[in-house]
Structures are given as structure tokens and as C-alpha cells.
Amino acid sequence: MNVLTDEINALVHGKSSLDALTALTDRFPGKIVFSTSFGVEDQVITHFIFSNNLPVRVFTLETGRLFPETYYVWNRTLEIYNKDIEAYFPDTHAVQQLISQKGPSSFYESVENRKECCRIRKIEPLQRALEGAECWITGIRAEQSGNRQGMTQVEWDEGNQLIKFHPIYDWSLDDVWKYVKANHIPYNPLHDKGFPSIGCAPCTRAVREGEDFRAGRWWWEDTSKKECGLHAT
């Protein structure tokens, strides 16, 4: 799919994040989606989409293990923008089977168990959410982790067979926060408590001074590439 990625790179080259998103909605009419986890980066992109009435379907993965603060910002976002955010839940039978066989905290026991939980609660629902889509928008930034620095703003997602576009890929965290404050965008209050990256509650802790951006995700694992599989490279 190098031809398609080359085309999209040319399409968005030199454009602002908003102008690039607008161009992509014209290129993929009715086939462009945005996944939000309600982190501060995703809130910026949600603001782009909702404030400009861009024809992008917005969805989130409701894993069943989110922080109360995440539900708070989810609700505030609905109140402020008055737009739909589709919720995708994990398969009930798969969750019941996992909990019945391994208990509610099996993900602490091994990387394999953790990936199994991520697969059930996130990967499979994501695949359903992406059905029919040709372009997937994300809030990934290069400086979030070493793994993400190896990505590019426009990518071909082989597993899901679509284009991925990261509109604020080159933004710094300071850029993000300046935009949020200037536009009065609601954000997760956990960000003010040392949580730069927020996922499921049992798998996320605050980051200590000097630690990596994603050190609070699956902190018990000894690995430098902490991804759940949503954004595998």
C-alpha cells in the first residue's frame, strides 16, 4: 500500500492538523473514524472534529475497567459538544470466561495473561469499531515513547487494512496543553495528578519525576515497549 500512503502523505504535507483532517474527510467520505480514550491528546482531536463539524465517526473502547475520572471527562465532552461518541464493549462471553477461569487480576501474573486481557477488552472491540473504515485517526505523538518515535504521521495498518493518521504526531506535550487551555477543552483530572498516559485503572499508575511518559502503564512489566496491541508496529 505504498502508493496509497504516498498519496496521503502528499495530501496532508504542509497542512495544519485541522486542515489535514478536513482534507482526509474529503478523501475518505463516510469511511474515516477517530478512536478516543479521553486522554489530553485525544481531547484536542475531538475538539478539532466536533467544533468544526467534521464528518468523522468518533468511538471509544469501554473496557469495563476505566477510572471514574475518565467517565467524568467523557460525560463533560458529551455535554459541551453535544455530539455522539460510540462505545464499543468487549464480548460478554469472552470476559465471563476469562474472569471465571483466571480471576479478575490475571493480567498481573504474566505478559501473556495481560495481552490476553487487552485482546479481549480492547483489540477485538477495536476490530469491530473499525469495520468499514478506510482511515483511522489517533492521538499518538512521537515523544510519547521510543516505540512511537519509530512511527510516521501517515501509516499503513496491515492488520486492519487501512490508513492511520496521527494529526498531532509532531506536537510537544507543551503544545498540547497550550491548545487545551486556550480553547477551554475538558480534560481528565488525572493528568493533574501525575498520569500522562491513562488506560484501565488496574493497569495505570502515576509517573514519578524523571520516568518515561508511559512508565505508568503496566508498570510491573520489564519491557521498554509497553503497548497493548492497538498500535503495534
ChimeraX attribute file (.defattr): number of C-alpha atoms within 10 A of each C-alpha:
attribute: neighborCount
match mode: 1-to-1
recipient: residues
	/A:1	13
	/A:2	9
	/A:3	8
	/A:4	13
	/A:5	17
	/A:6	12
	/A:7	12
	/A:8	20
	/A:9	17
	/A:10	11
	/A:11	14
	/A:12	20
	/A:13	10
	/A:14	10
	/A:15	14
	/A:16	12
	/A:17	17
	/A:18	17
	/A:19	14
	/A:20	18
	/A:21	24
	/A:22	20
	/A:23	14
	/A:24	21
	/A:25	18
	/A:26	13
	/A:27	15
	/A:28	15
	/A:29	13
	/A:30	15
	/A:31	20
	/A:32	25
	/A:33	24
	/A:34	23
	/A:35	22
	/A:36	22
	/A:37	21
	/A:38	25
	/A:39	22
	/A:40	24
	/A:41	25
	/A:42	21
	/A:43	23
	/A:44	22
	/A:45	24
	/A:46	25
	/A:47	19
	/A:48	17
	/A:49	21
	/A:50	18
	/A:51	11
	/A:52	11
	/A:53	12
	/A:54	15
	/A:55	19
	/A:56	23
	/A:57	19
	/A:58	20
	/A:59	19
	/A:60	20
	/A:61	21
	/A:62	18
	/A:63	20
	/A:64	12
	/A:65	12
	/A:66	18
	/A:67	16
	/A:68	12
	/A:69	17
	/A:70	21
	/A:71	14
	/A:72	15
	/A:73	18
	/A:74	21
	/A:75	12
	/A:76	16
	/A:77	22
	/A:78	12
	/A:79	10
	/A:80	11
	/A:81	14
	/A:82	10
	/A:83	15
	/A:84	12
	/A:85	17
	/A:86	15
	/A:87	13
	/A:88	19
	/A:89	19
	/A:90	21
	/A:91	13
	/A:92	10
	/A:93	8
	/A:94	13
	/A:95	17
	/A:96	12
	/A:97	11
	/A:98	17
	/A:99	13
	/A:100	10
	/A:101	10
	/A:102	12
	/A:103	11
	/A:104	13
	/A:105	14
	/A:106	17
	/A:107	19
	/A:108	16
	/A:109	12
	/A:110	12
	/A:111	16
	/A:112	12
	/A:113	16
	/A:114	18
	/A:115	17
	/A:116	17
	/A:117	22
	/A:118	20
	/A:119	17
	/A:120	19
	/A:121	24
	/A:122	22
	/A:123	20
	/A:124	17
	/A:125	20
	/A:126	21
	/A:127	14
	/A:128	12
	/A:129	22
	/A:130	20
	/A:131	11
	/A:132	13
	/A:133	18
	/A:134	18
	/A:135	27
	/A:136	22
	/A:137	23
	/A:138	22
	/A:139	22
	/A:140	23
	/A:141	22
	/A:142	19
	/A:143	17
	/A:144	17
	/A:145	18
	/A:146	15
	/A:147	16
	/A:148	18
	/A:149	14
	/A:150	10
	/A:151	17
	/A:152	17
	/A:153	17
	/A:154	18
	/A:155	22
	/A:156	18
	/A:157	17
	/A:158	11
	/A:159	9
	/A:160	16
	/A:161	13
	/A:162	21
	/A:163	20
	/A:164	24
	/A:165	27
	/A:166	21
	/A:167	24
	/A:168	22
	/A:169	22
	/A:170	16
	/A:171	15
	/A:172	14
	/A:173	15
	/A:174	9
	/A:175	11
	/A:176	17
	/A:177	16
	/A:178	12
	/A:179	14
	/A:180	18
	/A:181	11
	/A:182	8
	/A:183	11
	/A:184	10
	/A:185	17
	/A:186	20
	/A:187	25
	/A:188	23
	/A:189	15
	/A:190	18
	/A:191	15
	/A:192	10
	/A:193	11
	/A:194	14
	/A:195	22
	/A:196	24
	/A:197	21
	/A:198	24
	/A:199	21
	/A:200	19
	/A:201	15
	/A:202	14
	/A:203	18
	/A:204	20
	/A:205	22
	/A:206	21
	/A:207	19
	/A:208	12
	/A:209	7
	/A:210	7
	/A:211	10
	/A:212	15
	/A:213	17
	/A:214	23
	/A:215	24
	/A:216	22
	/A:217	24
	/A:218	22
	/A:219	16
	/A:220	13
	/A:221	15
	/A:222	9
	/A:223	11
	/A:224	12
	/A:225	14
	/A:226	17
	/A:227	18
	/A:228	18
	/A:229	12
	/A:230	14
	/A:231	14
	/A:232	13
	/A:233	12
